[in-house]
């Protein structure tokens, strides 16, 4: 699977650019069995970065229809990631204070009113329906990386005193209502996944494991996407270091839910290690930027190693990255060669 990655290369109104289209369809041609878009925001106020793909209005449907059709024409599943940055929305980008579960003076975040929480839920569901109308095979709900659904999950950020705050069940209520709403609106043949972070961003490992188990138990989910910083690491909390993060996650009773994980899976050998650990399919990020045909390379050579970094701008351009995406990659140390 192509991991959902920030790339800053769509239009500022959220409509699909030719650069975004080229980047994603090139990965479908390269053999990825599932191509997931970058995070697409479900409300205009939920924009998290410049050049972000949107799914909050009917004006976005034509671009998504074009994209989904082309991805699927190469034998890949087309999946859209649903997103809202919440308190991580830059004020200068959205023109107002960002919103979240609670007021946060440090980040200038305004607490959502209860009616606004309900509207947020409905807008996630409506975006899922838009994705289905556009021809996508499914959607993933972004509940990781400290964005709005993760903010609701976090006891350190969510101080609400209504049905969406307090207990873990209440803090997770929004995610479960969105999952249930999309499943009801889009039917059982539409792929539905959730992305979670097991730690960092205010997440607590036992709580994430509990939520993951409940998602599997309730039967509305097709896949669970766990985003590790590093799949091979142990938890940061000393109380849980008896097992790796991956071992904690694979201990869940997944029933009929498929598991994918992301985090420094960079070579053919890494892929095999993760599959051998009981993961159903692999989410590839950095290696997919470096090699649009990473799956084909690994199938040809199980010991395949990506080209070493830093790489040149010309190299990345040949791999389908736009100038905006290449500029964004300068944020990652020693990824792009200084020229």
C-alpha positions in Angstrom: 0.0 0.0 0.0 1.1 3.5 -0.7 1.1 5.4 2.6 -0.9 8.6 2.8 1.7 11.3 2.7 1.7 15.1 3.0 3.0 16.5 -0.3 1.7 20.1 -0.6 1.0 19.8 -4.4 -2.7 20.3 -4.9 -4.5 23.6 -5.5 -5.2 25.9 -2.5 -8.9 25.5 -2.9 -8.5 21.7 -2.4 -9.1 20.7 -6.0 -6.8 18.1 -7.6 -3.8 19.3 -9.4 -2.1 17.5 -12.4 1.0 17.1 -10.2 -1.0 15.3 -7.5 -2.6 13.1 -10.2 0.7 12.2 -11.7 2.3 11.4 -8.3 -0.4 9.0 -7.2 -1.2 7.3 -10.6 2.5 6.7 -11.1 2.5 4.6 -7.9 -0.5 2.6 -9.2 1.5 1.9 -12.4 4.4 0.9 -10.2 2.6 -2.0 -8.6 1.1 -0.7 -5.4 -1.9 -2.9 -4.6 -3.6 0.0 -2.8 -2.9 3.7 -3.4 -4.0 6.0 -0.7 -4.2 9.8 -1.2 -2.7 12.3 1.1 -4.9 13.5 3.9 -8.0 15.2 2.3 -9.7 17.7 4.6 -13.4 17.3 5.2 -14.0 20.9 6.3 -12.5 24.1 4.9 -11.4 25.1 8.4 -9.7 21.7 8.8 -6.9 22.5 6.3 -3.6 21.4 7.8 -1.1 22.5 5.1 -0.7 24.5 2.0 -1.5 22.7 -1.2 -3.7 20.1 0.6 -6.2 18.0 -1.3 -9.8 18.6 -0.2 -13.0 16.6 -0.1 -15.3 19.1 1.7 -17.4 20.3 -1.4 -19.0 19.1 -4.6 -16.4 21.1 -6.5 -13.8 18.5 -5.5 -15.7 15.5 -7.0 -14.6 15.9 -10.7 -10.9 15.7 -9.7 -11.4 12.8 -7.4 -13.4 11.0 -10.1 -10.5 11.4 -12.5 -8.0 10.2 -10.0 -9.9 7.2 -8.7 -10.6 6.0 -12.2 -7.0 6.2 -13.3 -5.7 4.5 -10.1 -8.1 1.6 -10.6 -7.3 1.2 -14.3 -3.9 0.0 -13.2 -5.3 -2.7 -11.0 -4.8 -0.9 -7.7 -7.4 -0.1 -5.1 -8.1 3.6 -4.8 -8.6 4.9 -1.2 -9.1 8.4 0.1 -7.9 9.5 3.5 -10.4 11.7 5.4 -8.8 14.4 7.6 -9.3 17.4 9.7 -6.2 19.1 11.3 -8.1 20.6 14.2 -5.8 22.5 16.5 -3.0 21.9 14.1 -4.6 24.0 11.4 -2.3 27.1 10.9 -4.3 30.2 11.6 -2.7 32.1 8.8 -3.9 29.3 6.4 -7.5 29.2 7.5 -8.0 32.8 8.4 -9.4 32.2 11.9 -8.6 30.4 15.1 -8.2 26.6 14.7 -10.7 24.4 16.5 -10.4 21.4 18.7 -12.1 19.5 21.5 -11.1 22.2 24.1 -9.6 25.7 24.3 -5.9 25.6 24.1 -4.1 28.9 24.8 -0.7 27.6 23.7 -2.0 26.8 20.2 -4.7 29.4 20.0 -7.3 26.7 19.7 -11.1 27.3 20.2 -13.3 24.6 21.7 -16.0 23.3 19.4 -19.5 23.8 20.6 -21.6 20.6 20.9 -23.5 21.4 17.7 -20.2 21.9 15.9 -19.0 18.5 17.1 -22.1 17.0 15.5 -21.4 18.9 12.3 -17.9 17.7 12.2 -19.1 14.1 12.5 -21.6 14.7 9.7 -19.0 16.3 7.5 -16.7 13.3 7.9 -19.6 11.1 6.9 -20.6 13.4 4.0 -17.0 13.3 2.7 -17.1 9.5 2.8 -20.2 9.6 0.6 -18.4 12.1 -1.8 -15.5 9.7 -2.0 -17.8 6.8 -2.9 -19.6 9.0 -5.5 -16.2 9.8 -7.0 -15.5 6.1 -7.5 -13.0 5.3 -4.7 -13.0 1.8 -3.4 -13.0 3.1 0.2 -11.8 5.6 2.7 -9.5 5.8 5.7 -10.4 8.0 8.7 -7.3 9.8 10.0 -7.3 9.4 13.8 -3.6 9.7 14.2 -0.7 12.2 14.3 -2.3 14.6 16.7 -5.0 15.8 14.3 -8.6 16.5 15.4 -9.8 13.0 16.1 -6.6 12.2 18.0 -7.1 15.5 19.9 -10.5 14.2 21.0 -8.9 10.9 22.0 -6.2 12.6 24.1 -7.0 13.1 27.8 -4.3 15.8 27.9 -6.1 17.9 25.1 -9.7 16.9 25.6 -11.2 18.5 28.7 -14.9 18.4 27.7 -17.7 17.8 30.1 -20.2 16.5 27.6 -20.6 13.1 25.8 -17.4 13.7 23.9 -15.1 14.1 26.9 -14.0 12.5 30.1 -13.9 8.7 29.9 -12.1 6.9 27.1 -15.4 5.8 25.7 -16.6 9.4 25.5 -13.3 10.6 24.0 -13.5 7.9 21.3 -17.2 8.5 20.7 -16.6 10.8 17.7 -14.5 8.2 15.8 -17.0 5.4 16.4 -19.9 7.6 15.3 -18.0 8.5 12.1 -17.2 4.8 11.4 -20.8 3.8 12.0 -22.1 6.7 9.9 -19.9 6.0 6.9 -20.7 2.3 7.0 -24.4 2.9 7.1 -24.3 5.5 4.3 -21.9 3.7 2.0 -22.7 0.0 2.6 -20.7 -3.0 3.4 -18.8 -3.3 0.1 -17.1 0.1 0.5 -13.7 -0.3 2.2 -13.4 1.5 5.5 -10.3 1.9 7.6 -9.0 3.9 10.6 -5.5 5.2 11.2 -4.3 5.5 14.8 -1.0 6.3 16.5 -0.1 4.0 19.4 1.8 6.7 21.3 3.0 10.3 21.0 0.5 13.1 20.3 -1.1 12.6 23.7 -1.9 8.9 22.9 -1.6 6.2 25.6 -0.7 2.7 24.4 -3.3 0.8 26.5 -6.0 3.1 25.4 -5.2 2.8 21.8 -5.1 -1.0 22.1 -8.5 -0.9 23.8 -10.0 1.3 21.0 -8.4 -0.9 18.3 -9.9 -4.0 19.9 -13.4 -2.4 20.1 -13.1 -1.3 16.4 -12.4 -4.9 15.5 -15.2 -6.2 17.7 -17.9 -4.0 16.4 -17.5 -5.3 12.8 -17.8 -2.0 10.9 -14.1 -1.8 9.9 -12.3 -3.5 7.0 -8.7 -2.5 8.0 -6.8 -0.9 10.8 -3.8 1.3 10.0 -1.3 1.7 12.8 1.2 4.5 12.2 4.4 3.8 14.1 7.4 6.1 14.0 9.4 3.0 13.7 7.8 -0.5 13.4 10.8 -2.1 15.1 10.9 0.1 18.2 9.8 -0.6 21.8 7.3 1.7 23.5 8.5 4.9 25.0 6.7 4.1 28.3 8.9 1.9 30.4 5.9 0.1 31.7 5.3 -1.5 28.3 8.9 -2.2 27.1 8.6 -6.0 27.6 7.4 -6.2 24.0 7.9 -4.1 20.8 5.1 -1.8 19.7 4.4 -4.2 16.9 4.0 -7.1 19.3 1.6 -5.1 21.4 -0.5 -4.4 18.3 -0.4 -7.9 16.8 -1.8 -9.2 20.1 -5.2 -7.7 19.2 -7.9 -10.1 18.2 -8.5 -8.7 14.7 -11.3 -11.0 13.8 -12.1 -10.1 10.1 -10.2 -6.8 10.2 -7.0 -6.5 8.2 -3.9 -4.9 9.8 -1.5 -2.5 8.0 1.4 -0.7 9.7 3.8 2.1 8.7 7.1 3.2 10.1 10.6 2.8 8.6 9.7 -0.2 6.4 12.3 0.6 3.8 13.7 -2.6 2.2 12.5 -6.0 0.9 13.9 -7.6 4.1 11.9 -5.1 6.2 8.7 -6.0 4.3 9.3 -9.7 5.0 9.9 -9.1 8.7 6.7 -7.2 9.0 4.7 -9.8 7.1 6.2 -12.6 9.2 5.1 -10.7 12.3 1.4 -11.3 11.3 0.7 -8.0 9.5 -1.7 -8.4 6.5 -0.3 -5.7 4.2 2.4 -3.1 4.4 2.2 0.7 4.2 5.2 2.2 2.4 6.2 5.9 2.6 9.8 6.9 2.1 10.7 4.0 -0.1 7.6 4.8 -2.3 8.9 8.3 -2.8 12.3 7.0 -3.8 10.9 4.2 -6.1 7.5 4.5 -7.7 7.8 0.8 -8.5 8.9 -0.3 -5.1 6.5 -3.3 -5.0 7.8 -4.6 -8.4 11.4 -4.2 -7.2 10.7 -6.2 -4.1 8.9 -9.0 -6.0 11.9 -9.2 -8.3 14.5 -9.1 -5.5 13.4 -9.9 -1.9 16.7 -8.2 -0.7 15.9 -5.0 -2.6 17.4 -1.9 -0.9 16.2 1.6 -2.0 18.7 4.1 -3.4 20.6 5.8 -0.6 19.8 9.4 0.4 20.3 12.2 -0.2 19.1 12.1 -3.7 19.0 14.9 -6.3 16.0 17.1 -7.2 16.2 15.6 -10.7 16.0 12.1 -9.3 12.9 13.0 -7.4 11.4 14.7 -10.4 11.8 11.6 -12.4 10.0 9.7 -9.6 7.0 11.9 -10.0 7.4 14.5 -7.4 6.4 18.1 -8.2 8.6 21.1 -7.3 6.3 21.8 -4.4 6.7 18.2 -3.1 10.4 18.3 -3.5 10.6 21.6 -1.5 8.5 19.9 1.2 11.0 17.0 1.4 13.8 19.4 2.4 12.1 19.3 5.8 13.5 15.8 6.2 17.2 15.8 7.1 19.5 14.6 4.4 16.8 13.4 2.0 17.3 15.9 -0.8 20.9 16.8 -1.8 21.9 20.4 -1.5 22.5 21.8 -4.9 
